[in-house]
């Protein structure tokens, strides 16, 4: 709690840097910032389920808020494309965690957060990006944000797609457990989803 309060004090370097980045992202992609609020809330609840420390939870919240900052460098035509992306366009997407890490890490108070943001695109089976990390090589905070961000993206309304109902999105997370996502994080997310009425309890 003391760590979080110190970070959020008016004028705190980390807090001000975060706010500047979120303002810049809001100018480019306001819907991303709206999703970040949902991801932040879910990530905190999942981190609590996993028994993470106050400092770890705070870093996860910042990473959840800022994990898409690197997309400011991705052309709008790619971000808003309604159809499948071409290989060259995917390369832009795969670079955004590295760009986000550089941007966020330019503020000394946010360096631990930048490290988490770098690894949000990694997969539990090693098939992710940018470093091809697998399993517990991936920072736990990054694994938490990845699950929460995937859920928030699936249920979000988009210009060219209707969001999934929460129960269907939960089924997709279950399907990805052990391949795309850390099974323990998915299980913790499901407990949060049941508590919040987003998914039915398993019999």
C-alpha positions in Angstrom: 0.0 0.0 0.0 2.8 2.4 0.9 4.5 1.7 -2.5 1.2 2.4 -4.4 0.5 5.6 -2.4 4.0 6.9 -3.0 3.7 6.2 -6.8 0.3 7.9 -7.0 1.2 11.0 -5.0 0.6 14.2 -6.9 3.8 15.1 -8.8 5.3 11.6 -8.4 7.6 10.9 -11.4 6.0 7.5 -12.2 2.5 8.8 -12.0 3.1 11.9 -14.1 4.9 9.8 -16.8 2.1 7.3 -16.9 -0.5 10.1 -17.2 1.4 11.7 -20.1 1.6 8.4 -22.0 -2.1 7.6 -21.5 -3.0 11.1 -22.7 -0.9 10.6 -25.8 -2.5 7.2 -26.5 -6.0 8.6 -25.9 -5.3 11.2 -28.7 -4.5 8.4 -31.2 -6.7 5.5 -30.1 -9.3 6.5 -27.4 -10.8 3.0 -27.4 -7.5 1.5 -26.4 -7.4 3.6 -23.2 -11.0 2.6 -22.4 -9.9 -1.1 -22.7 -6.8 -0.4 -20.6 -9.1 0.7 -17.7 -10.9 -2.7 -17.9 -7.6 -4.6 -18.1 -6.1 -2.7 -15.1 -9.1 -3.6 -13.0 -9.1 -7.3 -14.0 -5.3 -7.6 -13.7 -5.3 -6.3 -10.1 -8.0 -8.8 -9.1 -6.1 -11.7 -10.7 -2.9 -10.6 -9.1 -4.6 -10.6 -5.7 -6.0 -14.1 -6.4 -2.4 -15.2 -7.1 -1.2 -13.8 -3.8 1.3 -11.3 -5.4 2.9 -8.6 -3.3 1.6 -5.0 -3.2 4.6 -3.8 -5.3 4.0 -6.6 -7.8 0.3 -5.7 -8.1 1.1 -2.1 -8.6 3.6 -2.8 -11.4 1.0 -5.1 -13.0 -1.6 -2.4 -12.9 0.8 0.1 -14.6 1.7 -2.5 -17.2 -2.0 -3.2 -17.8 -2.6 0.6 -18.3 0.3 1.1 -20.6 0.7 -2.3 -22.5 -0.5 -0.8 -25.8 1.5 2.4 -25.7 3.8 1.0 -28.4 0.9 0.9 -30.8 1.2 4.7 -31.1 4.0 3.8 -33.6 1.8 1.5 -35.7 -0.1 3.1 -38.6 -3.8 3.6 -38.1 -4.5 1.7 -41.3 -3.1 -1.4 -39.7 -4.7 -0.9 -36.3 -8.1 -0.3 -37.8 -7.9 -2.8 -40.7 -11.2 -4.8 -40.7 -9.7 -7.9 -42.5 -6.7 -10.2 -41.8 -3.3 -8.6 -41.6 -0.6 -9.4 -44.1 2.8 -10.6 -43.0 4.4 -7.2 -43.3 1.6 -5.7 -41.2 2.0 -8.3 -38.5 5.7 -7.3 -38.3 4.5 -3.8 -37.2 2.3 -5.4 -34.5 5.0 -7.6 -33.3 7.4 -4.7 -32.8 5.0 -2.7 -30.6 6.0 -4.3 -27.3 9.6 -3.3 -27.9 8.6 0.2 -28.8 6.4 0.3 -25.7 9.3 -0.9 -23.6 11.6 1.9 -24.9 8.9 4.6 -24.5 7.9 3.5 -21.0 11.4 2.7 -19.8 12.5 6.3 -20.6 11.0 7.2 -17.3 13.3 5.7 -14.6 10.3 5.1 -12.2 8.6 2.9 -14.9 11.5 0.6 -15.8 10.0 -2.4 -14.0 6.7 -1.8 -15.8 8.5 -1.5 -19.2 10.0 -5.0 -18.7 6.5 -6.4 -18.1 5.1 -4.6 -21.2 7.9 -6.1 -23.4 6.7 -9.6 -22.6 2.9 -9.3 -22.8 2.9 -10.8 -26.4 4.8 -13.9 -25.3 3.0 -17.3 -25.3 3.1 -20.1 -22.7 4.2 -22.5 -25.5 7.0 -20.3 -26.7 5.4 -19.2 -29.9 4.9 -15.5 -29.0 6.9 -12.4 -29.5 9.3 -10.5 -29.3 11.7 -13.0 -27.5 10.1 -16.4 -27.9 10.0 -16.9 -24.1 8.1 -19.9 -22.8 6.4 -21.0 -19.5 7.9 -19.4 -16.4 10.5 -17.6 -18.4 7.8 -15.1 -19.1 7.4 -12.6 -16.2 4.3 -13.5 -14.1 3.0 -9.9 -14.4 3.2 -10.2 -18.2 1.3 -13.4 -18.1 -1.5 -11.8 -16.0 -1.8 -8.8 -18.3 -1.9 -11.1 -21.4 -4.9 -13.0 -20.1 -6.8 -9.9 -19.0 -6.0 -8.0 -22.2 -7.1 -11.0 -24.3 -10.4 -11.1 -22.4 -11.0 -7.4 -22.7 -10.3 -7.4 -26.4 -12.7 -10.3 -27.0 -15.6 -8.7 -25.2 -15.0 -5.1 -26.6 -17.2 -3.7 -29.3 -15.2 -2.7 -32.4 -16.1 -0.8 -35.5 -16.0 -4.0 -37.6 -16.9 -6.6 -35.1 -19.3 -7.4 -32.3 -17.8 -8.2 -28.9 -18.2 -11.8 -27.5 -20.5 -12.4 -24.6 -18.3 -12.9 -21.4 -19.0 -16.7 -21.1 -17.8 -17.2 -24.7 -14.7 -15.2 -24.1 -14.0 -17.3 -21.0 -14.3 -20.4 -23.1 -11.7 -19.0 -25.5 -9.3 -18.4 -22.5 -9.9 -22.0 -21.4 -9.1 -23.2 -24.9 -5.8 -21.2 -24.9 -4.7 -22.4 -21.4 -1.5 -24.3 -21.7 -0.7 -23.0 -25.2 -1.2 -19.3 -25.4 -1.8 -18.6 -21.7 -0.4 -19.7 -18.3 -3.1 -22.3 -17.1 -2.7 -21.0 -13.5 -3.4 -17.4 -14.5 -6.4 -18.5 -16.5 -7.7 -20.4 -13.5 -7.2 -17.3 -11.3 -9.0 -15.2 -13.9 -11.9 -17.6 -14.0 -12.3 -17.3 -10.2 -12.4 -13.6 -10.6 -14.9 -13.9 -13.5 -17.2 -16.2 -11.4 -17.0 -13.8 -8.4 -18.1 -10.9 -10.8 -20.8 -12.8 -12.5 -19.0 -12.9 -15.8 -18.8 -16.7 -16.0 -20.9 -19.5 -14.4 -19.3 -21.5 -11.6 -18.1 -25.0 -12.8 -20.1 -27.8 -11.3 
